[in-house]
Amino acid sequence: MSVDRSYSPFEVIRAYHDRGMMKWGAFATGELTEAQCTFEKEQKKDEVIHPLSPHAILHLLNQSFTNQIQIKVTYQTKNTLQVVYGFVSEFISSQVRIKSTDKIYLISIDQIIKIS
């Protein structure tokens, strides 16, 4: 399909050839990339961690202590989630002491959300 531009006194306008949809490719790709990034951010916001029951938390901590199995503990401090890898070394009233390779953590059992 061509457009008749013979009316123009300028050679540049008469010789112009429209590239069609090719000129919109960069805009479409940019919009698609932006939409995918927005979608991924929304997916991460929707990710919900369901806390274990207190009974399950105590059971898993006790198994780790008895068998000296390394565990991954996810616990909440203020508004952030912290992750610790280590071995349960001691129970102190409502807290648990976890030995990591570089540090010893004293975590309240009430703060623990997930153990794996």
N, C-alpha and C positions, 0 to 999 in steps of 0.2 A: 504494500500500500504506500503510495507516495502522495505528497501534497504539492499542488501546483503553486509555485512561488514566482511565476513569471511576471507578476505584477510589480515586483520590486526592482528598482534601478540598481541595486547593489548586487554584485556578483556573489559575495559571501552568503547572503540570504538565499539567493537562487540555488546555490550549490550545497546548502546545508542538508545533511542527511541525519534524520532523527534515529538514535540508537534504540529506540523503543524502551522496553522494560529494563534494559541493562543499566540505565542511569539511576534506577531506584534500588538496585541490588544492595548497595552499601547501607542505605537507610533501613531496608528490611532486615538485613543481618544484624545491625545495631539494635533494632527493636527486639528481635528474637533473643539476642544475648541478654539484654536488660530484663526481659520477661523471665528468662530461665534463672537469672541471679535472684530476682525477687521471689520466685517460686521456691528456690532452695532456702532462702532466708526464712520464709514462712514455714517451711517444713521443719527447720531447726527449732523455731519457736514452739511448734506444736509438740515437740518431743517431750513427753512427760515421764518422769521416773516415778514409778510406783514404789513407795517404801515397803520394806518387808515388815511383817508383824513382829512385835517385841519377842514373842516366843521363838520365831524362826531365827531372829538375830542372835539371841542367846544360844540357841542350839548350834548354829554355825560357828560362833566364837568358841564354844566349848569343844566342838570337834577339832577345830584348828589348834586349840591349846593342848588337847589330849594327844593328838597324832602329830603335832608339830608340822602342820601343813601351812605353806605360805598362802595368804589370802589377799584379795584386793578389797579394801574397805572404802566406800564412798560415804562421806559424811558432810553435813552442812555446817558452815561457820558463817554467821551473819547472813549475807545474801549470796554467798558463793558455795559451790560444791568443791570439796577437796577429795583427792584420791590418794590412798596410801597402800603400798605393797609391803607386806611384812608378815611376821609371826606373832601370835598372841603369846605374851610372856607372863602376864599377870592380870588378875581381876582385883580392882580396888573399889569397894562398895558399888556405885553405879557407873564406874568407869572401867575402861580396859586399856592396858598398856600394850602397844604394838611396837615391836622392834623391826625397824627397816634397816637397810644396809648402811645408811648414813646417819640415822637419827632414831630416837625413841619418842613415840607419840603417846600422849595420854588423852584418850577420846571418851567423851561421855556417851554411854550406850544410847541415850535418848537422841543424840545427834546423828546416829548411824542410819543411813537410808538403804544402802545396798551392800551386800557381801557376795563376792564371787571368787 
